Amino acid sequence: MIRLRSRHLLTIEELTHDEILEILDTARGMKEVFASREENTRAVKKVPVLQGRTVVILFFEPSTRTRQSFELAAKRLSADVVTLNIAASSREKGETIIDTVRTLEAMASDIIVVRHRSSGVPRLLSKTVRSSIVNAGDGCHAHPTQALLDFFTMREHLGELKGRKVVIVGDILHSRVARSNIHGLQKLGVKVTLVGPPSLVPREFSRLGVEIEYDFDRALAGADVVMMLRIQKERMMGAFFPSIGEYHRFYGLNRQRLALAKPDCLVMHPGPINRGVEIDSDVADGPQSVICEQVTNGVAVRMAILYLLASRL
Amino acid sequence: MRTEEEAVLLKGGRLVDPGFDGEESVDLLIRNGRIEAIGKDLSFADVRVKDIRGQWIVPGLIDLHVHFREPGEEEKETIATGSAAAVKGGFTAVCCMPNTSPPLDTPAGIRFVIDRANVVGKARVYPIGAITMGLEGEGLTNIGSLAEAGAVALSDDGRMVMDSRIMRRAMEYAKAFGIPFTLHSIDENLAAGGHMNEGVVSAKLGVSGSPAHAEIIAVMRDVALAELTGARVHIAHVSTKGAIEVIRRAKEKGLPVTAEVTPHHLILTEEAVEDYDPNFKMNPPLRTKEDREALQEALQEGIIDAIATDHAPHTVLEKSLPFDEAPFGVTGLETAVAATYTYLVKPGILKPRRWIESLATMPAKIFGLPGGRLAVGEPADLTVIDPNLAKEVKEEDFVGKGKNSCFLGETLSGWPTMTFVGGRCQYAAEE
């Protein structure tokens, strides 16, 4: 087992290629804890490796799946888990986020899992706390555990990822999932193509070393994975695109379009999905979809991360 | 402003002033509030002699762009603390932007600032009046009355008068009173929601950006309106290469357009934001290396006339918010001289005389203020700068209330050691 260099997990950029593989390999073992190879769940889904450790799950932004995924991951490792949902902004509360976190540390936390609507908050906290910080999503910046569970899922199906082609489709501009995937996939030697309307895939992204394509059909040729992003209806207010109907027409994934990719191309989505908007139901529920597996794998990957960070403490 | 009766003879300083040639050192006598003599080997009875060999004597620096937050936001800065910061930074005069609470949109507001500054009695403080009531971009202020009360310029700083018809009328109307405009030319719609420069760094950081073109478009409009109306237009805090080109063309056409640049835009780039530190968040934002280079060249060339700080103090609490929640603005008064000396003058990017011209002579000329040059018989507003003095920028050393500086932790050289306002020594560095 290699030891992670940092006691925090803030971004994928900060991980080396080998560290990414170590997390994914560890996650494979973690998945065995609660799911047998035949995909049947085990009766006892718990191991005592984090017994006595305290994991705080601190969410400043509403979320159900990521929060529950982390909670379950920590509980399956037998950690004590405290979950806090803080809706008000620091400005409204008059308490700085640093003070909030220091208060939690005073109650002896070991790992703090943070989600915040502002980019950069986990970084800010990592500079002032003793605990390990795990970024569970910050603004439009990064969502490293989502990217890792995406890699894990891809590896389960495709094996070696080097040389594969992944197409990421939708609101790249506002997507932390896309940013973390771009950085990590590049480390793994994957060719990344970004697709979406130019207003949501600004040309600056080509400087990150990826292909940009505005024609979804053309981008799908030779794709091993197509990753759809959730489109938020409020983006219409910012005039990023004119209507849901038009978006669906040009950037929605349907069966005909999927047929343009490789025959066994995986369909992924970080969820929650907008059926009939960025993805049609028959594709989301179809044989190539691994969307539910992503959720299962999320717990395994988060267990691996908590375990590897705790073993540094 | 009161004057100091005591006479001071500054011995052995080098005059750095666009009006003086030569590099040899001279003596300068301050008496009865005025510069009484400048010459070689002067000696007088009954004067205090101050040896300043190796240091520079420059005309009192004038900052066209500060935010003193009073009235209304005294937790950030007051006219007293801002004035103390000014003289410590070598500035003998400052121009206060009207975006206080309430804004300086009435003659009473203008007189309040002047009166407070007189009570404080440190730096000369010139208020800038609002263009529109409440800075809302709609109804014009009583521009003539503001000018009469002592406003030296007009601005809705922090906002742009987005309606071109209203801006046109303001420019036409103000001509009757000879009062210039200083404009925050940034298209509010195009810049909306932006927290930093839009570009490759903002794409990487996941922070929404404001494009350079929000400034370029706005400067184009304001220059076009200056052409239409003949109004004197000063463009505040120019930050982009594109805007410089617009200003260059305006000057070539002979339009009455001037411009300023801040020390932070001259020195830093968008990469500084990579740590999400709100002390690098301001409006307009830090731009690219290419923009910074263009700003430095334009300043040396005179396309950009002046350096102004856009001194914008905020509380520590506000600047410890997440980047996208924190307010815009950084302090500048206490670091402007050393920062620009260290990064521009010392490496030879900016010539010493042009540096002082942009910090004193041009600012006086642009708003028609007294001072800006050293001359016998003139009021003794002057600053002594020690180019060899190196010091680290520390939070606890600021006398202004704002600690939100871009230069914290840096060792800079070229610090003001003495500031005289009307012959009175308002700041002297501890020895």
Interface residues (C-beta under 8 A of the other chain):
Chain A: S89 S90 R91 T96 I97 I98 H116 S118 S119 G120 V121 R123 L124 D138 G139 C140 H141 A142 L173 R176 R179 P202 E204 F205 R207 L208 G238
Chain B: G193 E198 G199 V200 S202 A203 K204 L205 G206 V207 S208 D275 Y276 L317 S320 L321 P322 F323 D324 E325
